[in-house]
């Protein structure tokens, strides 16, 4: 793997972080509702603003999906990743159906590009970053700053949160790629990071390393 994209996709704001094979920050971009954050970061930030004034939630939802479809296509084309790691859904997510639509769109477009992908739920993202699954958002941001020396504070609070999550996702993808290539050994990981890759659930009885990347090539 050469370039890995971490994607924290949400209803009205999202963060994307691209790392190279050495773990260096190569690019990042974000979607935000906040006009000021987007205008101060024109190279990396794009503002989402609902163009439909009518009180029709169904129409607004379709318009938002169409807009995000084009944005995701642009971001994937801009970053041209070799692997995409996308955050899954929290169990208590509000607007779960809309989240499913947008998260599904992000995965579908990656699939259509033929780009291998991986999905991690919020618990494992926190476990990997902070070594505890119940870490708060601020703790994840602190871990990104202190462990890896990266922050996105200049992008605004909302984008900073999204980009930190996306950064951790990209690091998880990079770590998995290094394990698979033999560049690092499993026993070199922190026990909690090892738990991330060994973790199983009822829906996923085989751990991450036993499943391989999600790829359209698997259906060929």
C-alpha positions in Angstrom: 0.0 0.0 0.0 1.3 3.4 -0.9 -1.3 5.9 0.1 -4.1 5.4 2.7 -7.1 7.6 3.1 -8.9 7.8 6.4 -12.6 9.0 6.1 -14.8 10.1 8.9 -18.1 10.7 7.0 -21.1 12.4 8.7 -24.3 14.1 7.7 -23.2 17.7 7.3 -19.5 17.5 8.1 -16.7 15.1 7.3 -12.9 14.8 7.4 -10.5 13.0 5.1 -6.8 12.4 5.8 -4.2 10.9 3.3 -1.0 9.3 4.6 1.8 8.0 2.5 3.5 4.7 3.1 5.9 6.2 5.6 3.0 7.6 7.7 3.6 11.2 6.6 0.6 13.5 6.2 0.3 13.9 2.4 -3.1 15.7 2.1 -6.3 16.4 4.0 -9.7 18.0 3.4 -12.9 18.5 5.2 -16.6 19.4 4.7 -18.1 21.8 7.2 -21.3 23.7 7.9 -19.3 26.6 9.2 -18.7 29.3 6.6 -15.8 30.9 8.5 -13.9 27.6 8.8 -14.3 26.9 5.1 -13.3 30.5 4.0 -10.2 30.4 6.2 -9.1 27.1 4.8 -10.0 27.4 1.1 -7.4 24.8 0.0 -8.8 22.1 2.3 -12.3 23.1 3.4 -15.6 23.0 1.6 -18.8 24.3 3.1 -22.1 22.3 3.0 -25.1 24.6 2.7 -28.5 23.3 2.0 -29.7 24.9 -1.3 -33.3 23.9 -0.9 -35.5 26.3 1.0 -38.7 24.2 0.9 -39.7 22.4 4.0 -39.5 19.0 2.3 -37.2 16.7 4.2 -37.3 14.0 1.5 -36.2 16.4 -1.2 -33.5 17.9 1.0 -32.2 14.4 1.8 -31.9 13.5 -1.9 -30.2 16.9 -2.7 -27.7 16.3 0.1 -26.9 12.8 -1.1 -26.4 14.1 -4.7 -24.1 16.8 -3.4 -22.1 14.4 -1.3 -21.8 12.0 -4.2 -20.0 14.6 -6.2 -17.9 15.7 -3.3 -16.7 12.2 -2.5 -15.9 11.6 -6.2 -13.8 14.8 -6.2 -12.1 13.8 -2.9 -11.3 10.3 -4.1 -10.0 11.7 -7.4 -7.9 14.3 -5.6 -6.3 11.9 -3.2 -6.2 8.8 -5.4 -5.7 6.4 -2.4 -4.6 2.8 -2.6 -6.7 1.9 0.5 -9.7 3.7 2.1 -10.5 3.2 5.8 -14.0 4.4 6.7 -15.5 4.8 10.2 -18.6 2.8 10.8 -21.6 3.9 12.8 -22.1 4.3 16.5 -24.9 2.3 18.1 -26.7 5.3 19.3 -26.3 7.4 16.2 -29.1 10.0 15.6 -30.4 10.1 12.0 -29.2 6.5 11.6 -30.9 6.0 8.2 -29.3 9.1 6.7 -26.0 8.1 8.2 -26.4 4.8 6.5 -27.1 6.4 3.2 -24.0 8.6 3.3 -21.7 5.9 4.8 -23.0 3.5 2.2 -22.3 6.0 -0.6 -18.7 6.4 0.6 -18.2 2.7 0.5 -19.9 2.2 -2.8 -17.8 4.9 -4.5 -14.6 3.3 -3.1 -15.9 -0.1 -4.5 -16.6 1.4 -7.9 -13.1 2.8 -8.0 -11.7 -0.7 -7.3 -10.0 0.7 -4.2 -9.7 -1.9 -1.3 -11.3 -0.6 1.8 -11.7 -1.3 5.5 -14.4 -0.2 8.0 -13.7 0.3 11.7 -16.4 1.2 14.3 -15.9 4.1 16.7 -15.0 1.8 19.6 -11.9 0.4 17.8 -10.9 3.9 16.6 -10.8 5.0 20.2 -9.1 1.8 21.3 -6.3 2.3 18.7 -5.8 6.0 19.4 -6.2 6.1 23.2 -5.9 2.5 24.3 -9.4 2.6 25.7 -12.7 2.1 23.9 -14.7 4.6 26.0 -12.3 7.6 25.3 -13.9 11.0 24.7 -13.5 13.0 21.5 -11.1 15.3 23.2 -8.9 12.4 24.2 -8.7 11.2 20.6 -7.6 14.6 19.5 -5.0 14.8 22.3 -3.7 11.4 21.2 -3.3 12.5 17.6 -1.4 15.5 18.8 0.8 13.8 21.4 1.4 10.4 19.8 1.8 11.5 16.2 2.6 15.2 16.5 -0.4 16.3 14.2 -3.3 18.6 14.8 -5.8 20.4 12.7 -6.8 23.2 15.1 -6.5 25.8 12.4 -9.4 24.3 10.6 -11.9 25.0 13.4 -13.3 22.8 16.2 -15.7 20.8 14.1 -13.2 20.0 11.3 -10.5 19.3 13.9 -12.6 16.6 15.4 -13.4 15.0 12.1 -9.9 15.2 10.8 -8.4 13.7 13.9 -10.8 10.7 13.6 -9.8 10.4 9.9 -6.2 10.5 10.8 -6.5 7.6 13.3 -8.4 5.6 10.7 -5.6 6.2 8.2 -3.0 5.1 10.8 -5.1 2.0 11.5 -5.0 1.2 7.8 -1.3 1.8 7.6 -0.6 -0.4 10.6 -2.6 -3.2 9.1 -0.8 -2.9 5.8 2.6 -3.0 7.6 1.5 -6.1 9.6 0.4 -7.8 6.4 3.7 -7.0 4.6 5.8 -8.2 7.5 7.2 -4.7 8.1 6.0 -4.9 11.8 5.2 -7.8 14.0 2.0 -8.1 15.9 3.7 -8.5 19.2 5.3 -5.1 18.7 1.9 -3.4 19.1 0.5 -2.1 22.4 -1.9 -4.7 23.8 -4.9 -2.5 23.2 -3.9 -2.0 19.6 -3.4 -5.7 19.2 -6.9 -6.2 20.6 -8.2 -4.0 17.7 -6.9 -6.4 15.1 -7.9 -9.6 17.1 -11.3 -8.4 18.1 -14.4 -10.4 17.0 -18.1 -9.8 17.4 -21.3 -11.7 16.6 -21.5 -9.9 13.3 -17.8 -10.3 12.6 -16.7 -13.7 14.0 -13.5 -13.5 12.1 -11.0 -10.8 13.2 -9.7 -8.0 10.9 -6.5 -9.8 9.8 -8.4 -12.9 8.9 -10.9 -11.1 6.7 -8.6 -9.3 4.2 -9.4 -6.0 2.6 -12.9 -5.4 1.2 -12.5 -5.4 -2.5 -14.6 -5.7 -5.7 -12.1 -8.2 -6.9 -13.5 -10.7 -4.3 -16.7 -11.0 -6.5 -14.8 -11.7 -9.7 
